[in-house]
């Protein structure tokens, strides 16, 4: 949709509809044709702490209007190259998966079905959460792409056992994901502090073959050594909980945690991951705009990180063609 203009429409940040990075809007997911599709999952019914993540997709999209994917790409001075060339990579925004009040199962089924449609078309899904529970139905929808490992950026392990018989809550998505037959191992990056899992949960994750790395361990070892040590499979899905970032730069989340990563650290990890693997999908969770500052810092950070990872992943694909 073009903005009215007597000259060529610039479609800058304050104008138009706030699709992700001002990307083309797809009004019917069944008609989607693209390389990458952004899809909102505005659900926070399964969270134990403070709510607000259901506004995450809207906030992330708003933050993303500060940049865009244009023909020729965007120049990165530090790396002396262009990323996300719109002449080579088509990104669309498919809107949101519908939320059914009082029906978490039906809501999750909507997400699984939507991701299945995109994956069956060979389109990479990028999901804007929502609380962390959205990762499980999202990865259920990837059942046709073959096996993959998961890279889990999070302050928390998310392997908590069922609570009162309920297993599909915000503290357990990695335990649930690990049970999918096409999911391999899980690499956890950014663990720290007091979290939602106990000793038995950590033991179960290790038995599954997961790699568990704290922020301090990553600082000491470096991401290159960790990737060499863990040996991910070629295809990966990234789950990124914004609380893996330090609370000073990401206050608007359900469980803000101090002692986390800073932006440059994550960008360097993304670049290293892209060089070693092929990105199959990505989900960003726990952005809760009601707690953000007036500038929407957390929402913008989430949007920027998604764009950075897509830039590195697509650039690697370009280099291998």
Number of C-alpha atoms within 10 A of each C-alpha: 10 11 13 12 9 6 6 9 11 11 17 13 17 10 14 14 18 21 23 32 25 26 23 17 20 19 12 9 17 12 11 19 16 18 17 21 28 27 25 27 31 25 31 29 21 18 19 14 11 12 21 23 30 25 22 31 32 25 25 31 24 22 25 25 23 17 16 19 21 18 12 13 18 17 13 10 8 6 7 8 11 14 22 25 18 16 11 14 18 18 24 24 25 24 21 18 21 16 19 13 10 9 10 18 11 14 21 25 17 20 26 22 17 20 29 22 18 26 20 14 15 16 23 21 26 23 27 34 31 31 31 28 28 29 30 24 22 27 24 20 23 26 18 12 14 10 16 21 22 26 21 25 24 25 30 26 26 25 24 25 21 13 11 6 7 10 16 22 24 25 25 26 21 23 23 20 22 21 12 14 10 18 20 21 23 27 22 23 26 25 23 19 12 10 15 17 16 13 9 12 18 17 12 15 23 14 9 15 14 21 19 18 18 18 18 15 15 19 12 10 11 13 20 14 12 17 16 10 10 15 14 21 15 13 18 25 23 23 23 24 26 32 28 27 29 19 20 15 18 29 24 26 28 24 22 19 23 18 17 26 25 15 14 9 15 18 16 15 18 21 18 15 22 21 14 19 18 18 22 23 24 25 26 29 32 32 35 31 25 16 18 17 13 7 9 18 19 29 28 21 20 27 25 20 18 21 20 18 22 22 21 21 23 20 19 18 13 11 7 7 5
